[in-house]
Amino acid sequence: MPEVTISLEGHAEELAVFGSRDQYLRQIRDAVGVKVLARHGEVRIEGDPTRIDQAKRIFEGLRSLYRVRKSISSSDVSELIDLTLQAQDAEQPGTLEIREGNRSVRPRSDGQARYIRSLLQDELVFCIGPAGTGKTYLAVAMAISLLRRGRIRKIVLVRPAVEAGEHLGFLPGDLEAKINPYLRPLLDALHDLMDYDQIRRYMDNDLIEIAPLAYMRGRTLNDAVVILDEGQNATVPQMKMFLTRMGQNARIVVTGDITQVDLPAGVRSGLADAIEKLGRIPGVGAVYLDRSDIVRHPLVQAIVNAYEAAEQAEDREARGRAEVAPMAAAAAAAPPLPAEPPVATGRSAAGAGSAPPDGPPAPP
């Protein structure tokens, strides 16, 4: 495995660059995705050559900063990490790197590229699209990236506890066991991006929190990325409550598919309502994905196409019935036409002389 060794000058520089209890080393390791070993005034970096070069530039920048100011803060480390990684992003536009071993997350369609740009630029992002378009996956990836760079201090993953057409009744276990079936999709995205031990460590340290939507009331979330999945199943009051949880240096992402609403009949979806009311406010992004952005199994796209075709046929039939109904109603309400008088015939007309009179003929 490629490696690079950096030698530090003196114990004071070592303490400044490593941070209290090596916190800066861990911050750089998690953000860049390399293995960092510190021993006897040296830092050894192992991993992918490109990432080794990035980590080396960050450490050299910290050393230069120490020589000038004789102190280094956590914000200095975060800023250097951002500058280094943004330089790479400029070389690879539209790429979102999630550095967990050799894994990386990249947009696989034009719609996903627009979604990533909105995630980078806007503080509140709504993303609507069918299943399999990466709505939740990309949002979680962005949140992990910001957390590792030190830009935020927490990730909060939220989901409405709404059943998809079934009533499961009372579930056994404590609170975590009861809500786990509803939050499982968010955990799946985390497990695809991070190792299990790292997820458990982040959750134990309250760096990642997974909670049902009902438990958001009364909270203010600062320095956090908050992701609401399945937002179409939030009611209008719930959506308003959730969006007003945003604190300082916070970002909110709401994802959903407005064609799969599981709310009771007659209850308006909070996601559709929010986009209608907030979509044009500066700082708010609204991204619409379609079936061309589906990146799951190819059958998923075929399934979505089949259902959309059936729904369009039903819509056309309903529109046809709606157009014919007024015409039929108007015809039923119209007054009946007046009856025509009977037409006289030769036998019934008086004095016509065309038929002989009844009885024997008159004598001559």
KAURDA-V725057 format. One record per residue. N is the residue number from 1. SS is DSSP state (a for helix, b for strand, c for the rest). OMEGA is omega as a letter, one per 40 degrees, with the letter a starting at -180 (none if undefined). D_LAST is the distance of its C-alpha to the last C-alpha in whole Angstrom. Layout:
((N | SS | OMEGA | D_LAST) (N | SS | OMEGA | D_LAST))
//
This chain:
((1 | c | i | 145) (2 | c | i | 146) (3 | b | i | 148) (4 | b | i | 150) (5 | b | i | 153) (6 | b | i | 154) (7 | b | i | 157) (8 | c | a | 158) (9 | c | i | 161) (10 | a | a | 163) (11 | a | a | 162) (12 | a | i | 160) (13 | a | i | 158) (14 | a | i | 157) (15 | a | a | 156) (16 | a | a | 154) (17 | a | a | 152) (18 | a | a | 151) (19 | c | i | 151) (20 | a | a | 151) (21 | a | i | 151) (22 | a | a | 150) (23 | a | i | 147) (24 | a | i | 146) (25 | a | i | 147) (26 | a | a | 144) (27 | a | i | 142) (28 | a | i | 142) (29 | a | a | 142) (30 | a | a | 138) (31 | a | a | 137) (32 | a | a | 138) (33 | c | i | 138) (34 | c | i | 141) (35 | b | a | 144) (36 | b | i | 147) (37 | b | a | 151) (38 | b | a | 153) (39 | b | i | 157) (40 | c | i | 160) (41 | c | i | 159) (42 | b | i | 157) (43 | b | i | 153) (44 | b | a | 151) (45 | b | i | 148) (46 | b | i | 146) (47 | c | i | 142) (48 | c | a | 140) (49 | a | i | 142) (50 | a | a | 139) (51 | a | i | 140) (52 | a | i | 143) (53 | a | i | 143) (54 | a | i | 141) (55 | a | i | 144) (56 | a | i | 147) (57 | a | i | 145) (58 | a | i | 145) (59 | a | i | 148) (60 | a | i | 150) (61 | a | i | 148) (62 | a | i | 149) (63 | a | i | 153) (64 | a | i | 152) (65 | a | i | 151) (66 | a | a | 154) (67 | a | a | 157) (68 | a | a | 155) (69 | a | a | 154) (70 | c | i | 156) (71 | c | a | 154) (72 | c | i | 150) (73 | c | i | 147) (74 | a | i | 144) (75 | a | i | 142) (76 | a | i | 144) (77 | a | i | 143) (78 | a | a | 140) (79 | a | i | 140) (80 | a | i | 141) (81 | a | i | 139) (82 | a | a | 136) (83 | a | a | 137) (84 | a | a | 138) (85 | a | i | 135) (86 | a | i | 133) (87 | a | i | 135) (88 | a | i | 134) (89 | a | i | 130) (90 | a | i | 130) (91 | a | i | 131) (92 | c | a | 128) (93 | c | i | 125) (94 | c | a | 123) (95 | b | i | 125) (96 | b | a | 126) (97 | b | i | 129) (98 | b | a | 130) (99 | b | i | 133) (100 | b | a | 133) (101 | c | a | 135) (102 | c | a | 134) (103 | b | i | 130) (104 | b | a | 128) (105 | b | a | 125) (106 | b | i | 123) (107 | c | a | 119) (108 | c | i | 117) (109 | c | i | 114) (110 | a | i | 113) (111 | a | i | 112) (112 | a | i | 115) (113 | a | i | 117) (114 | a | i | 115) (115 | a | i | 116) (116 | a | i | 120) (117 | a | i | 120) (118 | a | i | 118) (119 | a | i | 121) (120 | a | a | 124) (121 | a | a | 122) (122 | c | a | 120) (123 | c | i | 122) (124 | b | a | 118) (125 | b | i | 116) (126 | b | i | 113) (127 | b | i | 112) (128 | b | i | 108) (129 | c | a | 107) (130 | c | a | 106) (131 | c | i | 108) (132 | c | a | 111) (133 | c | i | 112) (134 | c | a | 115) (135 | a | a | 115) (136 | a | a | 117) (137 | a | a | 119) (138 | a | i | 120) (139 | a | i | 120) (140 | a | i | 123) (141 | a | i | 125) (142 | a | a | 125) (143 | a | i | 126) (144 | a | i | 129) (145 | a | i | 130) (146 | a | i | 131) (147 | a | a | 133) (148 | a | i | 135) (149 | c | a | 136) (150 | c | a | 137) (151 | c | i | 134) (152 | c | a | 132) (153 | c | a | 134) (154 | b | i | 131) (155 | b | i | 128) (156 | b | a | 125) (157 | b | a | 122) (158 | b | i | 120) (159 | b | i | 116) (160 | c | i | 114) (161 | c | a | 114) (162 | c | a | 110) (163 | c | a | 109) (164 | c | i | 106) (165 | c | i | 103) (166 | c | i | 106) (167 | c | a | 108) (168 | c | a | 111) (169 | c | a | 112) (170 | c | a | 116) (171 | c | a | 118) (172 | c | i | 122) (173 | c | i | 125) (174 | c | a | 126) (175 | a | a | 125) (176 | a | i | 126) (177 | a | a | 124) (178 | a | a | 121) (179 | a | a | 120) (180 | a | i | 121) (181 | a | a | 118) (182 | a | a | 116) (183 | a | a | 119) (184 | a | i | 120) (185 | a | i | 118) (186 | a | i | 120) (187 | a | i | 123) (188 | a | i | 122) (189 | a | i | 122) (190 | a | a | 126) (191 | a | i | 127) (192 | a | a | 125) (193 | a | a | 127) (194 | c | i | 131) (195 | c | a | 133) (196 | a | a | 132) (197 | a | i | 136) (198 | a | i | 136) (199 | a | a | 132) (200 | a | i | 134) (201 | a | i | 137) (202 | a | a | 135) (203 | a | i | 133) (204 | a | i | 136) (205 | c | i | 137) (206 | c | i | 134) (207 | c | i | 133) (208 | b | i | 130) (209 | b | i | 128) (210 | b | a | 125) (211 | b | i | 123) (212 | b | a | 119) (213 | a | a | 117) (214 | a | a | 118) (215 | a | i | 121) (216 | a | a | 121) (217 | c | i | 121) (218 | c | a | 124) (219 | c | i | 126) (220 | c | a | 127) (221 | b | i | 127) (222 | c | i | 130) (223 | c | a | 131) (224 | b | i | 129) (225 | b | a | 126) (226 | b | a | 123) (227 | b | i | 120) (228 | b | i | 117) (229 | b | a | 115) (230 | c | a | 111) (231 | a | i | 111) (232 | a | a | 107) (233 | a | i | 108) (234 | c | i | 110) (235 | b | i | 108) (236 | a | i | 108) (237 | a | i | 110) (238 | a | i | 112) (239 | a | i | 112) (240 | a | i | 113) (241 | a | a | 116) (242 | a | a | 117) (243 | a | a | 117) (244 | c | i | 119) (245 | c | a | 122) (246 | b | i | 123) (247 | c | a | 127) (248 | c | i | 129) (249 | c | i | 130) (250 | c | i | 127) (251 | b | i | 124) (252 | b | i | 120) (253 | b | i | 118) (254 | b | i | 115) (255 | b | i | 113) (256 | b | i | 109) (257 | c | a | 106) (258 | c | i | 103) (259 | c | a | 101) (260 | c | a | 103) (261 | c | a | 103) (262 | c | i | 104) (263 | c | i | 103) (264 | c | a | 101) (265 | c | i | 97) (266 | c | i | 97) (267 | c | a | 101) (268 | c | i | 101) (269 | b | i | 104) (270 | a | i | 107) (271 | a | i | 108) (272 | a | a | 104) (273 | a | a | 105) (274 | a | i | 108) (275 | a | i | 108) (276 | a | a | 105) (277 | a | a | 107) (278 | a | a | 110) (279 | c | a | 110) (280 | c | i | 110) (281 | c | i | 114) (282 | c | a | 117) (283 | c | i | 119) (284 | b | i | 116) (285 | b | i | 115) (286 | b | a | 111) (287 | b | i | 111) (288 | b | i | 108) (289 | c | i | 108) (290 | c | a | 105) (291 | a | i | 105) (292 | a | i | 107) (293 | a | a | 110) (294 | c | a | 110) (295 | c | i | 113) (296 | c | i | 113) (297 | c | a | 112) (298 | a | i | 109) (299 | a | a | 107) (300 | a | i | 107) (301 | a | i | 105) (302 | a | i | 103) (303 | a | i | 102) (304 | a | i | 102) (305 | a | a | 99) (306 | a | i | 97) (307 | a | i | 97) (308 | a | i | 96) (309 | a | i | 93) (310 | a | i | 92) (311 | a | i | 92) (312 | a | i | 91) (313 | a | i | 88) (314 | a | i | 87) (315 | a | i | 88) (316 | a | i | 85) (317 | a | i | 83) (318 | a | i | 83) (319 | a | i | 83) (320 | a | i | 79) (321 | a | a | 78) (322 | a | i | 80) (323 | a | a | 77) (324 | a | a | 74) (325 | a | i | 75) (326 | a | a | 74) (327 | a | i | 71) (328 | a | i | 70) (329 | a | i | 70) (330 | a | i | 69) (331 | a | a | 66) (332 | a | a | 66) (333 | a | a | 66) (334 | c | i | 63) (335 | c | a | 60) (336 | c | i | 57) (337 | c | i | 55) (338 | c | a | 51) (339 | c | a | 48) (340 | c | i | 45) (341 | c | a | 42) (342 | c | a | 39) (343 | c | a | 37) (344 | c | i | 33) (345 | c | a | 31) (346 | c | a | 27) (347 | c | a | 26) (348 | c | a | 28) (349 | c | a | 27) (350 | c | i | 25) (351 | c | a | 22) (352 | c | i | 23) (353 | c | a | 19) (354 | c | a | 21) (355 | c | a | 19) (356 | c | i | 16) (357 | c | i | 16) (358 | c | i | 17) (359 | c | a | 15) (360 | c | a | 12) (361 | c | a | 9) (362 | c | i | 7) (363 | c | i | 4) (364 | c | none | 0))
//
